[in-house]
Amino acid sequence: MRLFGRKSEPSGEPADGIAGFWSWWAEARPELDAMVAAGEADRLAEWIAPAVRLVHPSLVWEIAPGLAADQALVVTSAGDPELRPVAHRWAAAAPPAAARWEFHPSRQANPEAMALTLDVAGHGFGLDGLVLGLRAPHGAPRVDVVAHHPIFDLVDEETRTEATLLALDWLLGEDDVARWVGDVSASRFPPIDAVPAVHLPAVVADLASGFREEQWALLEGETAGGARLIATARYPLRPVDHPLFDQHIAITLPYLHRDADGLPTGPSLDALRDFEERLAGRISRLHGTALLAVHTSAEGQRVLHVYADPAGDAAIHAKELVVSWEEGRPRVDVVTDPGWISVSPFLS
């Protein structure tokens, strides 16, 4: 246990760090409980911080009031999409919640948020004094936020922004901030039509109600070479909804029958639709461990972008399925892409 009482180097693989953390936790638990009971916050931090660094040095941790247990240990990516899968795998490996501890891979909404006050640069930052200007662009799955608090005229811009982001996490929970909140700014002056911050969860719930059913967006653009490109993308498309899907599987299908713009026609269009139906059928049997996110057609090729949990068999199914493709040589490329960079133009 002394290993985690001092600064330690992170392990090479997150999986090793996760296993090491929970092995240490089981051994250290009696002493950690005694520290909590004694209110020894500084000593608790000295123990937990190096253990979290072993999972990944850029993860952020905190102890917060539990939703059901006495307290929660939160280990979060703090909005970094590259680290979100690590935090969720850490939580997936956690022991069952009990009376003393529960575990979360992101900050949870605090039901007592409006009663909280935080010291911000020596000033009291209470959410009861926070007001928000809210704008939801028509048809978009987000609400843009302009925040104001009386202390914002007394602190610098970076401090204002950090306080605002923390308040949004308290009000909505970190994951719902990632899902539904767009642009965020913190103003020294109250925005026009500002409302008390307590109303934000209801506004977001109303917005989310319009996106409960599966939707797809048909988009048109150009390739880097100027050729016409047609894309169909899941909408909204957000990595936060599938935090363990950090494996990108790109299935490239060349097609023979195309129009003057290079887009599929006739028999090729029928063959592509049949392939996609068979791919969807296989994905549906993978118990929620993969999804087809986007497909694009341009210059005689269709590329289907699948994201999956690498612990599943989605890549194997894709490689098996392309064997049946008869219009040229298909290709399956599998890479790690936790930030969904390969489909970044289509993210909501």
GUBA-27703 format. One record per residue (C-alpha): z, x, y; residue number from 1; residue in three letters. Coordinates in nm, 2 decimals, m for minus. Layout:
+--------+--------+--------+-----+------+
|     pz |     px |     py |  nr | rest |
+--------+--------+--------+-----+------+
|      Z |      X |      Y | NUM |  ala |
...
+--------+--------+--------+-----+------+
//
This chain:
+--------+--------+--------+-----+------+
|     pz |     px |     py |  nr | rest |
+--------+--------+--------+-----+------+
|   0.00 |   0.00 |   0.00 |   1 |  met |
|   0.05 |   0.29 |   0.24 |   2 |  arg |
|  m0.33 |   0.34 |   0.23 |   3 |  leu |
|  m0.36 |   0.03 |   0.46 |   4 |  phe |
|  m0.06 |   0.13 |   0.68 |   5 |  gly |
|  m0.28 |   0.40 |   0.84 |   6 |  arg |
|  m0.64 |   0.43 |   0.96 |   7 |  lys |
|  m0.88 |   0.43 |   0.67 |   8 |  ser |
|  m1.26 |   0.49 |   0.65 |   9 |  glu |
|  m1.47 |   0.19 |   0.57 |  10 |  pro |
|  m1.63 |   0.17 |   0.22 |  11 |  ser |
|  m2.00 |   0.22 |   0.17 |  12 |  gly |
|  m2.07 |  m0.14 |   0.04 |  13 |  glu |
|  m1.92 |  m0.46 |   0.18 |  14 |  pro |
|  m1.87 |  m0.59 |  m0.17 |  15 |  ala |
|  m1.64 |  m0.29 |  m0.25 |  16 |  asp |
|  m1.45 |  m0.34 |   0.07 |  17 |  gly |
|  m1.40 |  m0.71 |  m0.01 |  18 |  ile |
|  m1.27 |  m0.65 |  m0.36 |  19 |  ala |
|  m1.05 |  m0.38 |  m0.22 |  20 |  gly |
|  m0.91 |  m0.61 |   0.05 |  21 |  phe |
|  m0.81 |  m0.88 |  m0.19 |  22 |  trp |
|  m0.66 |  m0.64 |  m0.44 |  23 |  ser |
|  m0.45 |  m0.49 |  m0.16 |  24 |  trp |
|  m0.36 |  m0.84 |  m0.03 |  25 |  trp |
|  m0.22 |  m0.95 |  m0.37 |  26 |  ala |
|   0.00 |  m0.64 |  m0.37 |  27 |  glu |
|   0.10 |  m0.65 |  m0.01 |  28 |  ala |
|   0.16 |  m1.02 |   0.02 |  29 |  arg |
|   0.54 |  m1.02 |  m0.02 |  30 |  pro |
|   0.58 |  m0.77 |   0.26 |  31 |  glu |
|   0.32 |  m0.95 |   0.48 |  32 |  leu |
|   0.51 |  m1.28 |   0.43 |  33 |  asp |
|   0.84 |  m1.10 |   0.54 |  34 |  ala |
|   0.67 |  m0.97 |   0.85 |  35 |  met |
|   0.55 |  m1.32 |   0.94 |  36 |  val |
|   0.89 |  m1.46 |   0.88 |  37 |  ala |
|   1.05 |  m1.19 |   1.10 |  38 |  ala |
|   0.79 |  m1.23 |   1.38 |  39 |  gly |
|   0.68 |  m0.87 |   1.34 |  40 |  glu |
|   0.33 |  m0.92 |   1.49 |  41 |  ala |
|   0.27 |  m0.55 |   1.58 |  42 |  asp |
|   0.36 |  m0.43 |   1.23 |  43 |  arg |
|   0.15 |  m0.70 |   1.08 |  44 |  leu |
|  m0.15 |  m0.58 |   1.28 |  45 |  ala |
|  m0.09 |  m0.22 |   1.17 |  46 |  glu |
|  m0.12 |  m0.34 |   0.81 |  47 |  trp |
|  m0.41 |  m0.59 |   0.83 |  48 |  ile |
|  m0.64 |  m0.41 |   1.07 |  49 |  ala |
|  m0.72 |  m0.11 |   0.85 |  50 |  pro |
|  m0.77 |  m0.34 |   0.55 |  51 |  ala |
|  m1.03 |  m0.55 |   0.74 |  52 |  val |
|  m1.20 |  m0.23 |   0.85 |  53 |  arg |
|  m1.25 |  m0.14 |   0.49 |  54 |  leu |
|  m1.46 |  m0.46 |   0.46 |  55 |  val |
|  m1.66 |  m0.37 |   0.77 |  56 |  his |
|  m1.55 |  m0.18 |   1.08 |  57 |  pro |
|  m1.71 |  m0.44 |   1.32 |  58 |  ser |
|  m1.55 |  m0.75 |   1.18 |  59 |  leu |
|  m1.29 |  m0.92 |   1.40 |  60 |  val |
|  m0.97 |  m1.06 |   1.27 |  61 |  trp |
|  m0.68 |  m1.28 |   1.39 |  62 |  glu |
|  m0.39 |  m1.48 |   1.27 |  63 |  ile |
|  m0.40 |  m1.84 |   1.39 |  64 |  ala |
|  m0.21 |  m2.16 |   1.32 |  65 |  pro |
|  m0.34 |  m2.30 |   0.99 |  66 |  gly |
|  m0.51 |  m2.64 |   0.95 |  67 |  leu |
|  m0.30 |  m2.71 |   0.64 |  68 |  ala |
|  m0.10 |  m2.38 |   0.57 |  69 |  ala |
|   0.16 |  m2.23 |   0.80 |  70 |  asp |
|  m0.10 |  m1.98 |   0.93 |  71 |  gln |
|  m0.46 |  m1.88 |   0.88 |  72 |  ala |
|  m0.61 |  m1.53 |   0.85 |  73 |  leu |
|  m0.95 |  m1.54 |   1.02 |  74 |  val |
|  m1.20 |  m1.26 |   0.96 |  75 |  val |
|  m1.51 |  m1.33 |   1.16 |  76 |  thr |
|  m1.84 |  m1.18 |   1.26 |  77 |  ser |
|  m1.77 |  m1.29 |   1.62 |  78 |  ala |
|  m2.12 |  m1.43 |   1.64 |  79 |  gly |
|  m2.30 |  m1.13 |   1.50 |  80 |  asp |
|  m2.56 |  m1.29 |   1.26 |  81 |  pro |
|  m2.59 |  m0.95 |   1.07 |  82 |  glu |
|  m2.22 |  m0.97 |   0.98 |  83 |  leu |
|  m2.18 |  m1.34 |   0.91 |  84 |  arg |
|  m2.27 |  m1.31 |   0.54 |  85 |  pro |
|  m2.00 |  m1.04 |   0.50 |  86 |  val |
|  m1.73 |  m1.26 |   0.65 |  87 |  ala |
|  m1.83 |  m1.56 |   0.44 |  88 |  his |
|  m1.83 |  m1.35 |   0.12 |  89 |  arg |
|  m1.49 |  m1.22 |   0.22 |  90 |  trp |
|  m1.37 |  m1.58 |   0.25 |  91 |  ala |
|  m1.54 |  m1.69 |  m0.07 |  92 |  ala |
|  m1.34 |  m1.42 |  m0.26 |  93 |  ala |
|  m1.01 |  m1.53 |  m0.11 |  94 |  ala |
|  m0.73 |  m1.68 |  m0.33 |  95 |  pro |
|  m0.67 |  m2.06 |  m0.30 |  96 |  pro |
|  m0.50 |  m2.17 |   0.02 |  97 |  ala |
|  m0.12 |  m2.22 |  m0.02 |  98 |  ala |
|   0.17 |  m2.33 |   0.19 |  99 |  ala |
|   0.19 |  m1.99 |   0.37 | 100 |  arg |
|  m0.17 |  m1.88 |   0.41 | 101 |  trp |
|  m0.53 |  m2.01 |   0.44 | 102 |  glu |
|  m0.84 |  m1.80 |   0.50 | 103 |  phe |
|  m1.15 |  m1.86 |   0.72 | 104 |  his |
|  m1.47 |  m1.67 |   0.79 | 105 |  pro |
|  m1.49 |  m1.81 |   1.15 | 106 |  ser |
|  m1.26 |  m1.94 |   1.42 | 107 |  arg |
|  m1.17 |  m2.30 |   1.36 | 108 |  gln |
|  m1.14 |  m2.57 |   1.62 | 109 |  ala |
|  m0.79 |  m2.60 |   1.74 | 110 |  asn |
|  m0.66 |  m2.97 |   1.76 | 111 |  pro |
|  m0.41 |  m2.85 |   2.02 | 112 |  glu |
|  m0.67 |  m2.67 |   2.23 | 113 |  ala |
|  m0.60 |  m2.87 |   2.55 | 114 |  met |
|  m0.24 |  m2.76 |   2.54 | 115 |  ala |
|  m0.32 |  m2.39 |   2.51 | 116 |  leu |
|  m0.28 |  m2.14 |   2.78 | 117 |  thr |
|  m0.40 |  m1.78 |   2.76 | 118 |  leu |
|  m0.32 |  m1.48 |   2.98 | 119 |  asp |
|  m0.66 |  m1.37 |   3.13 | 120 |  val |
|  m0.63 |  m1.06 |   3.35 | 121 |  ala |
|  m0.28 |  m1.17 |   3.45 | 122 |  gly |
|  m0.37 |  m1.53 |   3.52 | 123 |  his |
|  m0.29 |  m1.84 |   3.32 | 124 |  gly |
|  m0.61 |  m1.98 |   3.16 | 125 |  phe |
|  m0.53 |  m2.33 |   3.04 | 126 |  gly |
|  m0.80 |  m2.55 |   2.90 | 127 |  leu |
|  m0.66 |  m2.85 |   3.09 | 128 |  asp |
|  m0.80 |  m2.68 |   3.40 | 129 |  gly |
|  m1.14 |  m2.61 |   3.25 | 130 |  leu |
|  m1.44 |  m2.82 |   3.35 | 131 |  val |
|  m1.79 |  m2.81 |   3.21 | 132 |  leu |
|  m2.14 |  m2.89 |   3.33 | 133 |  gly |
|  m2.34 |  m3.00 |   3.02 | 134 |  leu |
|  m2.71 |  m3.03 |   2.99 | 135 |  arg |
|  m2.89 |  m3.12 |   2.67 | 136 |  ala |
|  m3.27 |  m3.06 |   2.69 | 137 |  pro |
|  m3.46 |  m3.36 |   2.56 | 138 |  his |
|  m3.52 |  m3.33 |   2.19 | 139 |  gly |
|  m3.35 |  m2.99 |   2.16 | 140 |  ala |
|  m3.06 |  m2.93 |   1.91 | 141 |  pro |
|  m2.84 |  m2.77 |   2.17 | 142 |  arg |
|  m2.63 |  m2.83 |   2.48 | 143 |  val |
|  m2.62 |  m2.57 |   2.76 | 144 |  asp |
|  m2.28 |  m2.51 |   2.92 | 145 |  val |
|  m2.18 |  m2.41 |   3.27 | 146 |  val |
|  m1.80 |  m2.36 |   3.28 | 147 |  ala |
|  m1.55 |  m2.34 |   3.57 | 148 |  his |
|  m1.18 |  m2.28 |   3.59 | 149 |  his |
|  m0.96 |  m2.22 |   3.90 | 150 |  pro |
|  m0.90 |  m1.86 |   3.80 | 151 |  ile |
|  m1.27 |  m1.78 |   3.77 | 152 |  phe |
|  m1.27 |  m1.69 |   4.14 | 153 |  asp |
|  m1.01 |  m1.43 |   4.07 | 154 |  leu |
|  m1.17 |  m1.24 |   3.78 | 155 |  val |
|  m1.50 |  m1.06 |   3.72 | 156 |  asp |
|  m1.80 |  m1.21 |   3.55 | 157 |  glu |
|  m1.74 |  m1.04 |   3.21 | 158 |  glu |
|  m1.38 |  m1.17 |   3.20 | 159 |  thr |
|  m1.50 |  m1.52 |   3.30 | 160 |  arg |
|  m1.76 |  m1.52 |   3.02 | 161 |  thr |
|  m1.52 |  m1.40 |   2.75 | 162 |  glu |
|  m1.26 |  m1.66 |   2.85 | 163 |  ala |
|  m1.53 |  m1.93 |   2.83 | 164 |  thr |
|  m1.65 |  m1.83 |   2.49 | 165 |  leu |
|  m1.30 |  m1.82 |   2.35 | 166 |  leu |
|  m1.24 |  m2.17 |   2.50 | 167 |  ala |
|  m1.56 |  m2.30 |   2.33 | 168 |  leu |
|  m1.44 |  m2.16 |   2.00 | 169 |  asp |
|  m1.10 |  m2.34 |   2.04 | 170 |  trp |
|  m1.27 |  m2.67 |   2.13 | 171 |  leu |
|  m1.55 |  m2.67 |   1.87 | 172 |  leu |
|  m1.49 |  m2.40 |   1.62 | 173 |  gly |
|  m1.70 |  m2.08 |   1.61 | 174 |  glu |
|  m1.97 |  m2.22 |   1.37 | 175 |  asp |
|  m2.03 |  m2.53 |   1.57 | 176 |  asp |
|  m2.07 |  m2.32 |   1.89 | 177 |  val |
|  m2.34 |  m2.13 |   1.71 | 178 |  ala |
|  m2.50 |  m2.45 |   1.59 | 179 |  arg |
|  m2.50 |  m2.66 |   1.90 | 180 |  trp |
|  m2.43 |  m2.46 |   2.21 | 181 |  val |
|  m2.72 |  m2.29 |   2.39 | 182 |  gly |
|  m2.70 |  m2.11 |   2.72 | 183 |  asp |
|  m2.34 |  m2.04 |   2.84 | 184 |  val |
|  m2.24 |  m1.93 |   3.19 | 185 |  ser |
|  m1.91 |  m1.91 |   3.37 | 186 |  ala |
|  m1.92 |  m2.00 |   3.74 | 187 |  ser |
|  m1.68 |  m1.94 |   4.03 | 188 |  arg |
|  m1.77 |  m2.29 |   4.16 | 189 |  phe |
|  m1.75 |  m2.63 |   3.98 | 190 |  pro |
|  m2.09 |  m2.74 |   3.85 | 191 |  pro |
|  m2.24 |  m3.07 |   3.97 | 192 |  ile |
|  m2.13 |  m3.36 |   3.74 | 193 |  asp |
|  m1.87 |  m3.15 |   3.57 | 194 |  ala |
|  m1.65 |  m3.31 |   3.31 | 195 |  val |
|  m1.31 |  m3.21 |   3.17 | 196 |  pro |
|  m1.35 |  m2.97 |   2.87 | 197 |  ala |
|  m1.18 |  m3.22 |   2.64 | 198 |  val |
|  m1.51 |  m3.42 |   2.63 | 199 |  his |
|  m1.72 |  m3.14 |   2.48 | 200 |  leu |
|  m1.65 |  m3.23 |   2.11 | 201 |  pro |
|  m1.77 |  m3.59 |   2.16 | 202 |  ala |
|  m2.08 |  m3.47 |   2.34 | 203 |  val |
|  m2.17 |  m3.23 |   2.06 | 204 |  val |
|  m2.10 |  m3.50 |   1.80 | 205 |  ala |
|  m2.34 |  m3.73 |   1.97 | 206 |  asp |
|  m2.60 |  m3.46 |   1.99 | 207 |  leu |
|  m2.56 |  m3.37 |   1.62 | 208 |  ala |
|  m2.60 |  m3.73 |   1.51 | 209 |  ser |
|  m2.97 |  m3.71 |   1.60 | 210 |  gly |
|  m3.03 |  m3.43 |   1.36 | 211 |  phe |
|  m2.87 |  m3.55 |   1.04 | 212 |  arg |
|  m3.19 |  m3.60 |   0.85 | 213 |  glu |
|  m3.42 |  m3.32 |   0.73 | 214 |  glu |
|  m3.69 |  m3.26 |   0.99 | 215 |  gln |
|  m3.99 |  m3.03 |   1.01 | 216 |  trp |
|  m4.18 |  m2.91 |   1.32 | 217 |  ala |
|  m4.55 |  m2.85 |   1.33 | 218 |  leu |
|  m4.63 |  m2.56 |   1.56 | 219 |  leu |
|  m4.94 |  m2.38 |   1.68 | 220 |  glu |
|  m4.99 |  m2.03 |   1.82 | 221 |  gly |
|  m5.18 |  m1.71 |   1.78 | 222 |  glu |
|  m5.14 |  m1.40 |   1.57 | 223 |  thr |
|  m5.11 |  m1.06 |   1.72 | 224 |  ala |
|  m5.48 |  m1.02 |   1.69 | 225 |  gly |
|  m5.55 |  m1.35 |   1.87 | 226 |  gly |
|  m5.64 |  m1.56 |   1.57 | 227 |  ala |
|  m5.52 |  m1.92 |   1.55 | 228 |  arg |
|  m5.19 |  m1.97 |   1.36 | 229 |  leu |
|  m5.04 |  m2.30 |   1.23 | 230 |  ile |
|  m4.67 |  m2.30 |   1.12 | 231 |  ala |
|  m4.44 |  m2.56 |   0.97 | 232 |  thr |
|  m4.07 |  m2.49 |   1.03 | 233 |  ala |
|  m3.75 |  m2.66 |   0.93 | 234 |  arg |
|  m3.59 |  m2.80 |   1.24 | 235 |  tyr |
|  m3.32 |  m2.72 |   1.34 | 236 |  pro |
|  m3.35 |  m2.37 |   1.17 | 237 |  leu |
|  m3.02 |  m2.18 |   1.20 | 238 |  arg |
|  m2.87 |  m1.90 |   0.99 | 239 |  pro |
|  m2.52 |  m2.03 |   1.06 | 240 |  val |
|  m2.60 |  m2.33 |   0.84 | 241 |  asp |
|  m2.67 |  m2.10 |   0.54 | 242 |  his |
|  m2.44 |  m1.80 |   0.59 | 243 |  pro |
|  m2.50 |  m1.65 |   0.24 | 244 |  leu |
|  m2.88 |  m1.67 |   0.26 | 245 |  phe |
|  m2.94 |  m1.31 |   0.37 | 246 |  asp |
|  m3.22 |  m1.24 |   0.12 | 247 |  gln |
|  m3.57 |  m1.30 |   0.27 | 248 |  his |
|  m3.85 |  m1.38 |   0.01 | 249 |  ile |
|  m4.20 |  m1.37 |   0.17 | 250 |  ala |
|  m4.47 |  m1.52 |  m0.06 | 251 |  ile |
|  m4.82 |  m1.44 |   0.06 | 252 |  thr |
|  m5.10 |  m1.65 |  m0.08 | 253 |  leu |
|  m5.46 |  m1.56 |   0.02 | 254 |  pro |
|  m5.70 |  m1.86 |   0.01 | 255 |  tyr |
|  m6.08 |  m1.88 |  m0.03 | 256 |  leu |
|  m6.17 |  m2.20 |   0.16 | 257 |  his |
|  m6.12 |  m2.18 |   0.53 | 258 |  arg |
|  m6.26 |  m2.30 |   0.86 | 259 |  asp |
|  m6.40 |  m2.10 |   1.14 | 260 |  ala |
|  m6.04 |  m2.04 |   1.27 | 261 |  asp |
|  m5.93 |  m1.90 |   0.93 | 262 |  gly |
|  m5.72 |  m2.20 |   0.84 | 263 |  leu |
|  m5.72 |  m2.35 |   0.49 | 264 |  pro |
|  m5.96 |  m2.64 |   0.40 | 265 |  thr |
|  m6.07 |  m2.84 |   0.10 | 266 |  gly |
|  m5.97 |  m2.71 |  m0.24 | 267 |  pro |
|  m5.76 |  m2.43 |  m0.09 | 268 |  ser |
|  m5.56 |  m2.68 |   0.11 | 269 |  leu |
|  m5.50 |  m2.88 |  m0.20 | 270 |  asp |
|  m5.40 |  m2.57 |  m0.40 | 271 |  ala |
|  m5.15 |  m2.46 |  m0.13 | 272 |  leu |
|  m4.99 |  m2.81 |  m0.12 | 273 |  arg |
|  m4.96 |  m2.80 |  m0.50 | 274 |  asp |
|  m4.80 |  m2.46 |  m0.50 | 275 |  phe |
|  m4.55 |  m2.56 |  m0.23 | 276 |  glu |
|  m4.45 |  m2.87 |  m0.43 | 277 |  glu |
|  m4.39 |  m2.66 |  m0.74 | 278 |  arg |
|  m4.19 |  m2.40 |  m0.53 | 279 |  leu |
|  m3.98 |  m2.69 |  m0.38 | 280 |  ala |
|  m3.92 |  m2.81 |  m0.73 | 281 |  gly |
|  m3.79 |  m2.48 |  m0.84 | 282 |  arg |
|  m3.57 |  m2.44 |  m0.53 | 283 |  ile |
|  m3.42 |  m2.78 |  m0.59 | 284 |  ser |
|  m3.30 |  m2.66 |  m0.93 | 285 |  arg |
|  m3.12 |  m2.35 |  m0.78 | 286 |  leu |
|  m2.81 |  m2.55 |  m0.69 | 287 |  his |
|  m2.83 |  m2.50 |  m0.31 | 288 |  gly |
|  m2.88 |  m2.12 |  m0.32 | 289 |  thr |
|  m3.22 |  m2.11 |  m0.15 | 290 |  ala |
|  m3.44 |  m2.29 |   0.10 | 291 |  leu |
|  m3.80 |  m2.28 |   0.22 | 292 |  leu |
|  m3.76 |  m2.22 |   0.59 | 293 |  ala |
|  m4.11 |  m2.17 |   0.73 | 294 |  val |
|  m4.47 |  m2.14 |   0.62 | 295 |  his |
|  m4.75 |  m2.01 |   0.83 | 296 |  thr |
|  m5.13 |  m2.01 |   0.79 | 297 |  ser |
|  m5.37 |  m1.77 |   0.96 | 298 |  ala |
|  m5.66 |  m1.54 |   0.89 | 299 |  glu |
|  m5.70 |  m1.66 |   0.53 | 300 |  gly |
|  m5.34 |  m1.63 |   0.42 | 301 |  gln |
|  m5.04 |  m1.86 |   0.39 | 302 |  arg |
|  m4.70 |  m1.70 |   0.40 | 303 |  val |
|  m4.40 |  m1.90 |   0.28 | 304 |  leu |
|  m4.06 |  m1.77 |   0.40 | 305 |  his |
|  m3.78 |  m1.85 |   0.16 | 306 |  val |
|  m3.42 |  m1.75 |   0.24 | 307 |  tyr |
|  m3.17 |  m1.72 |  m0.05 | 308 |  ala |
|  m2.84 |  m1.60 |  m0.17 | 309 |  asp |
|  m2.92 |  m1.27 |  m0.35 | 310 |  pro |
|  m2.67 |  m1.36 |  m0.62 | 311 |  ala |
|  m2.91 |  m1.64 |  m0.73 | 312 |  gly |
|  m3.25 |  m1.63 |  m0.90 | 313 |  asp |
|  m3.48 |  m1.74 |  m0.62 | 314 |  ala |
|  m3.67 |  m1.41 |  m0.61 | 315 |  ala |
|  m3.73 |  m1.43 |  m0.99 | 316 |  ile |
|  m3.87 |  m1.78 |  m0.96 | 317 |  his |
|  m4.10 |  m1.68 |  m0.68 | 318 |  ala |
|  m4.24 |  m1.39 |  m0.88 | 319 |  lys |
|  m4.29 |  m1.61 |  m1.18 | 320 |  glu |
|  m4.46 |  m1.88 |  m0.98 | 321 |  leu |
|  m4.72 |  m1.67 |  m0.80 | 322 |  val |
|  m4.87 |  m1.56 |  m1.14 | 323 |  val |
|  m5.04 |  m1.90 |  m1.14 | 324 |  ser |
|  m5.22 |  m1.85 |  m0.80 | 325 |  trp |
|  m5.59 |  m1.81 |  m0.86 | 326 |  glu |
|  m5.74 |  m1.75 |  m0.51 | 327 |  glu |
|  m5.69 |  m1.38 |  m0.47 | 328 |  gly |
|  m5.40 |  m1.15 |  m0.53 | 329 |  arg |
|  m5.07 |  m1.30 |  m0.42 | 330 |  pro |
|  m4.77 |  m1.09 |  m0.31 | 331 |  arg |
|  m4.39 |  m1.14 |  m0.31 | 332 |  val |
|  m4.18 |  m0.92 |  m0.08 | 333 |  asp |
|  m3.81 |  m0.93 |  m0.10 | 334 |  val |
|  m3.59 |  m0.77 |   0.17 | 335 |  val |
|  m3.24 |  m0.81 |   0.31 | 336 |  thr |
|  m3.25 |  m1.00 |   0.64 | 337 |  asp |
|  m2.91 |  m1.15 |   0.74 | 338 |  pro |
|  m3.02 |  m1.22 |   1.09 | 339 |  gly |
|  m3.33 |  m1.40 |   0.98 | 340 |  trp |
|  m3.54 |  m1.16 |   1.20 | 341 |  ile |
|  m3.85 |  m1.24 |   1.00 | 342 |  ser |
|  m3.86 |  m1.60 |   1.12 | 343 |  val |
|  m3.69 |  m1.53 |   1.46 | 344 |  ser |
|  m3.97 |  m1.71 |   1.66 | 345 |  pro |
|  m3.88 |  m2.03 |   1.48 | 346 |  phe |
|  m3.50 |  m2.03 |   1.51 | 347 |  leu |
|  m3.36 |  m2.32 |   1.70 | 348 |  ser |
+--------+--------+--------+-----+------+
//
